[in-house]
Amino acid sequence: MWSSQYYYFLIQSDDHYSEVIKSSRLIDFLTNELHLLQKGPDSFEVENHLPWLQVAIVNAQADGSFSTQNNCPEYVNIISIIKLAN
């Protein structure tokens, strides 16, 4: 998915998706340190929607493929960020 109206970022440890972090630890950081609102089991947004930002935490396969099916994986190896381009 690509659009000139959005910026897309994937944060991962390495090319092989070999490093993982426990989801509960990442959720704690996103909600308590960054003050994002948890909108679903695996998705987060800025409280007042300004700037518009969506964060998803996922556990990708070794080839980098993943899907977010509205569930929270036990371990995460990718943080997906979509931001509105201003």
Stockholm file with secondary structure:
# STOCKHOLM 1.0

chainA/1-86         MWSSQYYYFLIQSDDHYSEVIKSSRLIDFLTNELHLLQKGPDSFEVENHLPWLQVAIVNAQADGSFSTQNNCPEYVNIISIIKLAN
#=GR chainA/1-86 SS CCCTTEEEEEEESSTTCCCCEEHHHHHHIIIIISCEEEEETTEEEETTCSSCEEEEEECCCTTSCCCCCSCCCSEESEEEEEEECC
#=GC SS_cons        CCCTTEEEEEEESSTTCCCCEEHHHHHHIIIIISCEEEEETTEEEETTCSSCEEEEEECCCTTSCCCCCSCCCSEESEEEEEEECC
//
